[in-house]
């Protein structure tokens, strides 16, 4: 509910947030991304190579584990969002879930570092996805909770910058962590330390118990469905995010193996870190500027479309120019495109949310468009690489999927 009669937790925000609030939220977001991408970029691939049983390809182990974890993420994100929307703690709706999720995520990362079999590795990674998604659902909901529409592009830009810095930090911690277990321990510490400034430094509005949405398993489950017919713009925005993220996931999933087996780089781990750094530099050059520019222009769709086209060109380079310089150029272009997409797409998504009472749940459903590609990408990538033509075909398919997602943003009507 919006308007003057709504409590602070449900009111449409009108006062611009301060830099300190944005910085601490960005730091917490970056810490969560470090907890995810240290494993995804380096550690899970190394574990897959170490733990794969005889006769089982390391790529298949990695695909199975990451796909299972992504499936967990896809299911729990809206559920934790719905629980957050119903929380009436004196610490607010979001803070309890941020604390529990970050602490649980750190513990799960440490346990994952001690995995000695593929099943143990899968259980550990699913635990990481379960807990970090609890924190992330609450952190994401803070944007529509506290940020007015006219400022969401800029805040989205800073969160996008934090995302890539978290990816770079996670990759660096994984590489410098003195082995797989040390890498996981370093990522766990980053998750905890990164969330402390936000939870300790900022008050989260309390939801009055009388305004709490209906409780019970049935009410929560019924709320997990949003009709595309009643809310078509949300559906098109979701599909745009899903397809662009799927193209990006296909491009990144086998990056370590592509450098090792396709380009025969002598230090593929270091190559991944360098490509991530190049990507991060160009992303940082566009992500905040694009968000601010989008706010000032009062437009979202042209930025998302342009971003998708640039990312398509970058992925196409990986298909057509399979050299180390080609990989460097692709990483740079992907950074430019993903920087624009990350900041403006978040603003677009928050602009099409149906109701204030279910912000975290709705964003959790939207975040399925981030998690589902992690499930679909391994299922698509393994046969593309092993049976249908190798890395050239993989990256060509990724480019086509991303372009389709970019074009579909034009179907949204309520946002310019």
C-alpha positions as CSV (number, residue, x, y, z in Angstrom):
1,X,0.0,0.0,0.0
2,X,1.2,3.5,-0.8
3,X,0.2,7.0,0.3
4,X,0.4,9.0,3.6
5,X,-1.6,6.4,5.6
6,X,1.0,3.7,4.9
7,X,3.6,2.9,7.6
8,X,7.2,3.7,6.8
9,X,8.0,0.2,5.8
10,X,5.3,0.2,3.1
11,X,5.3,3.8,2.0
12,X,6.6,4.8,-1.4
13,X,10.0,6.4,-0.7
14,X,10.3,10.1,-1.5
15,X,13.4,11.3,0.2
16,X,16.7,10.6,-1.6
17,X,19.1,8.3,0.2
18,X,22.5,9.5,1.4
19,X,25.9,8.4,0.1
20,X,26.7,6.5,3.2
21,X,23.6,4.4,3.0
22,X,24.3,3.6,-0.7
23,X,28.0,2.8,0.0
24,X,27.2,0.4,2.9
25,X,24.4,-1.4,0.9
26,X,26.8,-1.7,-2.1
27,X,29.5,-3.1,0.2
28,X,27.1,-5.7,1.5
29,X,26.0,-6.6,-2.0
30,X,29.6,-6.9,-3.2
31,X,30.4,-9.2,-0.3
32,X,27.6,-11.6,-1.3
33,X,28.8,-11.6,-4.9
34,X,32.3,-12.4,-3.7
35,X,30.9,-15.3,-1.8
36,X,29.3,-16.6,-5.0
37,X,31.9,-15.9,-7.6
38,X,35.1,-16.9,-5.8
39,X,33.7,-20.5,-6.0
40,X,32.1,-20.1,-9.4
41,X,35.1,-18.6,-11.1
42,X,37.9,-20.7,-9.6
43,X,37.2,-22.9,-6.6
44,X,34.4,-25.1,-7.9
45,X,36.3,-25.8,-11.1
46,X,39.4,-26.8,-9.2
47,X,37.3,-29.0,-6.8
48,X,35.6,-30.6,-9.8
49,X,39.0,-31.5,-11.3
50,X,40.2,-32.9,-8.0
51,X,37.1,-34.9,-7.0
52,X,35.8,-36.2,-10.4
53,X,35.6,-40.0,-10.3
54,X,37.6,-41.9,-12.9
55,X,35.9,-41.8,-16.2
56,X,33.7,-38.8,-15.3
57,X,34.6,-35.5,-17.0
58,X,35.4,-32.6,-14.8
59,X,33.1,-30.4,-16.9
60,X,30.2,-32.7,-16.1
61,X,30.9,-32.6,-12.4
62,X,31.1,-28.8,-12.5
63,X,27.9,-28.6,-14.5
64,X,26.0,-30.9,-12.2
65,X,27.1,-29.2,-9.0
66,X,26.5,-25.6,-10.2
67,X,23.2,-26.6,-11.8
68,X,22.0,-28.1,-8.6
69,X,23.0,-25.1,-6.6
70,X,21.3,-22.8,-9.0
71,X,18.1,-24.8,-8.7
72,X,18.2,-24.3,-5.0
73,X,18.8,-20.6,-5.5
74,X,15.9,-20.4,-7.9
75,X,13.5,-21.9,-5.3
76,X,14.6,-20.2,-2.1
77,X,15.0,-16.6,-3.3
78,X,11.3,-15.8,-3.6
79,X,10.5,-17.9,-0.5
80,X,13.0,-15.9,1.6
81,X,11.7,-12.7,0.1
82,X,8.1,-13.6,1.1
83,X,9.3,-14.4,4.7
84,X,11.2,-11.1,4.8
85,X,8.0,-9.2,3.7
86,X,6.2,-10.8,6.7
87,X,8.9,-10.1,9.3
88,X,7.8,-7.8,12.1
89,X,11.0,-7.9,14.2
90,X,12.0,-4.7,16.1
91,X,15.1,-4.8,13.9
92,X,13.0,-4.4,10.8
93,X,11.9,-6.7,7.9
94,X,15.3,-7.0,6.2
95,X,18.1,-6.9,8.8
96,X,17.4,-10.3,10.5
97,X,17.6,-12.1,7.2
98,X,20.8,-10.2,6.1
99,X,22.5,-11.2,9.4
100,X,21.3,-14.9,9.3
101,X,22.1,-15.3,5.6
102,X,25.6,-13.8,5.8
103,X,26.5,-15.8,8.8
104,X,25.1,-19.0,7.4
105,X,26.7,-18.3,4.1
106,X,30.1,-17.9,5.7
107,X,29.7,-21.2,7.6
108,X,28.6,-23.0,4.4
109,X,31.6,-21.8,2.5
110,X,34.0,-23.1,5.1
111,X,32.2,-26.5,5.1
112,X,32.4,-26.5,1.3
113,X,36.1,-26.0,1.5
114,X,36.4,-29.3,3.3
115,X,34.4,-31.4,0.9
116,X,36.1,-34.7,0.0
117,X,33.6,-36.1,-2.5
118,X,31.3,-34.9,-5.3
119,X,28.1,-35.4,-3.2
120,X,29.7,-33.4,-0.3
121,X,30.7,-30.7,-2.7
122,X,27.1,-30.5,-4.0
123,X,25.6,-30.3,-0.6
124,X,28.1,-27.6,0.5
125,X,27.4,-25.5,-2.6
126,X,23.6,-25.9,-2.1
127,X,24.1,-24.6,1.4
128,X,26.0,-21.6,0.2
129,X,23.2,-20.8,-2.3
130,X,20.5,-21.3,0.4
131,X,22.0,-18.9,2.9
132,X,23.4,-16.2,0.7
133,X,20.1,-16.0,-1.1
134,X,18.4,-15.3,2.2
135,X,20.7,-12.3,2.6
136,X,20.5,-11.2,-1.0
137,X,16.7,-11.2,-1.1
138,X,16.6,-8.8,1.8
139,X,19.5,-6.6,0.5
140,X,17.8,-6.2,-2.9
141,X,14.5,-5.3,-1.4
142,X,16.2,-2.3,0.3
143,X,16.2,-0.5,-3.0
144,X,12.4,-0.2,-3.6
145,X,12.0,0.1,0.2
146,X,14.2,3.2,0.6
147,X,15.1,4.7,-2.8
148,X,12.7,6.9,-4.8
149,X,12.2,6.2,-8.5
150,X,14.2,9.2,-9.6
151,X,17.4,7.9,-7.9
152,X,17.2,4.2,-8.6
153,X,19.4,4.3,-11.7
154,X,22.2,5.9,-9.8
155,X,21.9,3.5,-6.8
156,X,21.6,0.6,-9.2
157,X,24.9,1.8,-10.8
158,X,26.7,1.7,-7.5
159,X,25.3,-1.7,-6.7
160,X,26.4,-2.8,-10.2
161,X,29.9,-1.5,-9.5
162,X,29.9,-3.4,-6.2
163,X,28.8,-6.5,-8.0
164,X,31.8,-6.6,-10.3
165,X,34.2,-5.6,-7.5
166,X,32.8,-8.4,-5.5
167,X,33.4,-10.8,-8.5
168,X,36.9,-9.5,-8.8
169,X,37.5,-9.7,-5.0
170,X,36.1,-13.2,-4.8
171,X,38.2,-14.4,-7.8
172,X,41.3,-12.8,-6.2
173,X,40.6,-14.3,-2.8
174,X,40.1,-17.7,-4.4
175,X,43.3,-17.4,-6.3
176,X,45.4,-16.1,-3.3
177,X,43.8,-18.3,-0.6
178,X,46.6,-20.9,-0.5
179,X,44.6,-23.8,-1.8
180,X,41.0,-24.6,-2.2
181,X,40.2,-24.6,1.5
182,X,42.0,-21.3,2.1
183,X,40.2,-19.7,-0.8
184,X,36.8,-20.7,0.7
185,X,37.9,-19.4,4.1
186,X,38.9,-16.0,2.6
187,X,35.6,-15.7,0.8
188,X,33.7,-16.5,4.0
189,X,35.5,-13.7,5.9
190,X,34.7,-11.3,3.1
191,X,30.9,-12.1,3.3
192,X,30.8,-11.4,7.1
193,X,32.9,-8.3,7.1
194,X,31.2,-6.8,4.1
195,X,27.7,-6.9,5.6
196,X,28.6,-5.5,9.0
197,X,28.6,-1.7,8.1
198,X,25.0,-1.9,6.7
199,X,23.4,-3.9,9.5
200,X,25.1,-2.0,12.2
201,X,24.9,1.5,10.7
202,X,21.4,1.8,9.3
203,X,17.9,1.5,10.8
204,X,15.5,-0.8,8.9
205,X,11.8,0.4,9.1
206,X,9.6,-1.9,11.2
207,X,6.5,-3.4,9.8
208,X,3.5,-3.2,12.2
209,X,2.1,-6.6,12.9
210,X,-1.4,-5.4,11.8
211,X,0.0,-4.7,8.3
212,X,1.7,-8.0,7.8
213,X,0.6,-10.0,4.7
214,X,-1.2,-13.2,5.3
215,X,0.9,-15.9,6.9
216,X,0.9,-19.6,6.5
217,X,2.4,-22.0,3.9
218,X,-0.6,-21.7,1.7
219,X,-0.5,-17.9,1.6
220,X,3.2,-17.9,0.9
221,X,2.9,-20.4,-1.9
222,X,-0.1,-18.7,-3.5
223,X,1.8,-15.4,-3.5
224,X,4.7,-17.0,-5.5
225,X,2.6,-16.7,-8.7
226,X,2.3,-13.4,-10.5
227,X,0.1,-13.6,-13.5
228,X,1.8,-12.5,-16.7
229,X,-1.6,-11.6,-18.1
230,X,-2.3,-9.1,-15.3
231,X,1.3,-7.8,-15.1
232,X,2.7,-8.1,-18.7
233,X,5.4,-5.6,-18.2
234,X,6.9,-7.5,-15.3
235,X,6.8,-10.6,-17.4
236,X,8.6,-9.0,-20.4
237,X,11.2,-7.5,-18.0
238,X,11.7,-10.9,-16.4
239,X,12.2,-12.6,-19.8
240,X,14.7,-9.9,-20.9
241,X,16.8,-10.4,-17.8
242,X,16.6,-14.2,-18.1
243,X,17.8,-14.3,-21.7
244,X,20.6,-11.7,-21.3
245,X,21.8,-13.5,-18.2
246,X,21.6,-16.9,-19.9
247,X,23.8,-15.6,-22.7
248,X,26.3,-14.3,-20.2
249,X,26.2,-17.5,-18.2
250,X,27.0,-19.6,-21.3
251,X,29.9,-17.3,-22.0
252,X,31.4,-17.5,-18.5
253,X,30.6,-21.1,-17.4
254,X,33.6,-22.8,-19.1
255,X,36.0,-19.9,-19.1
256,X,38.7,-21.7,-17.1
257,X,38.4,-24.7,-19.3
258,X,38.3,-22.6,-22.5
259,X,41.6,-21.0,-21.6
260,X,43.1,-24.3,-20.6
261,X,41.8,-26.6,-23.3
262,X,40.8,-24.2,-26.1
263,X,43.5,-21.5,-26.1
264,X,46.1,-23.7,-24.2
265,X,47.1,-20.8,-21.9
266,X,50.0,-21.9,-19.6
267,X,48.3,-20.3,-16.5
268,X,44.5,-20.5,-17.0
269,X,43.8,-19.6,-13.4
270,X,45.8,-16.3,-13.8
271,X,44.1,-15.8,-17.2
272,X,40.6,-16.0,-15.6
273,X,41.7,-13.4,-13.0
274,X,43.1,-11.1,-15.7
275,X,40.0,-11.3,-17.9
276,X,37.9,-10.7,-14.8
277,X,40.0,-7.6,-14.0
278,X,39.7,-6.3,-17.6
279,X,36.0,-6.9,-17.5
280,X,35.8,-5.1,-14.2
281,X,37.7,-2.0,-15.4
282,X,35.4,-1.4,-18.4
283,X,32.3,-2.2,-16.3
284,X,33.3,0.3,-13.7
285,X,33.7,2.9,-16.5
286,X,30.0,2.5,-17.5
287,X,27.9,1.2,-14.7
288,X,27.5,4.3,-12.5
289,X,27.5,6.7,-15.4
290,X,24.7,4.7,-17.2
291,X,22.6,4.7,-14.1
292,X,22.8,8.4,-13.5
293,X,22.3,9.1,-17.2
294,X,19.2,6.9,-17.2
295,X,17.8,8.8,-14.2
296,X,18.3,12.1,-15.8
297,X,16.9,11.0,-19.2
298,X,13.9,9.4,-17.4
299,X,14.3,6.4,-19.7
300,X,15.3,2.7,-19.2
301,X,14.6,0.6,-22.3
302,X,17.1,2.2,-24.7
303,X,19.9,1.6,-22.3
304,X,19.0,-2.1,-21.8
305,X,18.7,-2.6,-25.5
306,X,22.1,-1.0,-26.2
307,X,23.7,-3.0,-23.4
308,X,22.4,-6.3,-24.8
309,X,23.7,-5.5,-28.3
310,X,27.2,-4.7,-27.0
311,X,27.2,-8.0,-25.0
312,X,26.1,-9.9,-28.1
313,X,29.0,-8.4,-30.1
314,X,31.4,-9.4,-27.3
315,X,30.2,-13.0,-27.1
316,X,30.3,-13.2,-30.9
317,X,34.0,-12.3,-30.7
318,X,34.6,-15.4,-28.5
319,X,33.0,-17.5,-31.3
320,X,34.8,-15.9,-34.2
321,X,38.2,-14.8,-32.9
322,X,39.5,-17.6,-30.6
323,X,42.8,-16.1,-29.5
324,X,44.0,-14.6,-26.3
325,X,43.7,-11.0,-27.8
326,X,40.2,-11.9,-28.8
327,X,39.4,-13.0,-25.3
328,X,40.8,-9.8,-23.9
329,X,38.7,-7.7,-26.3
330,X,35.6,-9.7,-25.5
331,X,36.1,-9.3,-21.8
332,X,36.4,-5.5,-22.3
333,X,33.2,-5.3,-24.3
334,X,31.3,-7.5,-22.0
335,X,32.2,-5.2,-19.2
336,X,30.9,-2.2,-21.1
337,X,27.6,-3.9,-21.9
338,X,27.0,-5.5,-18.5
339,X,27.8,-2.3,-16.7
340,X,25.0,-0.5,-18.5
341,X,22.6,-3.5,-18.2
342,X,23.3,-4.1,-14.5
343,X,22.5,-0.5,-13.3
344,X,19.6,0.3,-15.6
345,X,17.9,-3.2,-15.5
346,X,17.7,-3.0,-11.7
347,X,16.0,0.3,-11.9
348,X,13.6,-1.0,-14.6
349,X,12.7,-4.0,-12.4
350,X,11.9,-2.0,-9.4
351,X,9.8,0.4,-11.5
352,X,7.4,-2.5,-12.6
353,X,6.9,-4.1,-9.1
354,X,3.1,-4.6,-8.5
355,X,2.8,-3.8,-4.7
356,X,4.8,-2.4,-1.8
357,X,3.8,-5.2,0.6
358,X,5.5,-7.9,-1.4
359,X,8.6,-6.2,-2.7
360,X,11.1,-8.8,-1.5
361,X,9.0,-11.7,-2.7
362,X,8.5,-10.1,-6.1
363,X,12.2,-9.3,-6.4
364,X,12.9,-12.9,-5.4
365,X,10.8,-14.1,-8.3
366,X,12.7,-11.6,-10.6
367,X,16.0,-13.0,-9.3
368,X,15.0,-16.4,-10.6
369,X,16.0,-14.8,-13.9
370,X,19.5,-14.7,-12.5
371,X,19.5,-18.2,-11.1
372,X,17.6,-20.1,-13.8
373,X,20.3,-19.4,-16.4
374,X,22.8,-21.2,-14.1
375,X,20.6,-24.3,-14.3
376,X,20.0,-24.0,-18.0
377,X,23.5,-23.0,-19.0
378,X,25.2,-26.2,-17.9
379,X,22.5,-28.3,-19.6
380,X,23.0,-26.4,-22.8
381,X,26.7,-25.9,-22.6
382,X,27.9,-29.5,-22.1
383,X,26.4,-30.9,-25.3
384,X,27.3,-27.8,-27.3
385,X,30.9,-28.2,-26.3
386,X,31.2,-32.0,-26.5
387,X,28.8,-33.0,-29.3
388,X,27.7,-30.0,-31.4
389,X,30.9,-28.2,-32.3
390,X,32.9,-27.0,-29.4
391,X,33.5,-23.6,-28.0
392,X,32.8,-21.8,-31.3
393,X,29.2,-23.1,-31.3
394,X,28.8,-22.5,-27.6
395,X,29.6,-18.8,-27.9
396,X,27.6,-18.3,-31.1
397,X,24.5,-19.7,-29.4
398,X,25.2,-17.4,-26.4
399,X,25.4,-14.4,-28.6
400,X,22.0,-15.2,-30.2
401,X,20.2,-15.7,-26.9
402,X,21.5,-12.5,-25.5
403,X,20.4,-10.5,-28.6
404,X,16.9,-11.9,-28.3
405,X,16.7,-10.8,-24.7
406,X,17.8,-7.3,-25.6
407,X,15.1,-6.9,-28.3
408,X,12.3,-8.1,-26.0
409,X,12.8,-5.1,-23.7
410,X,10.9,-3.1,-26.3
411,X,7.7,-5.0,-25.4
412,X,7.5,-3.2,-22.0
413,X,4.9,-0.4,-22.1
414,X,4.8,1.3,-18.7
415,X,8.5,2.3,-18.6
416,X,10.1,4.5,-21.2
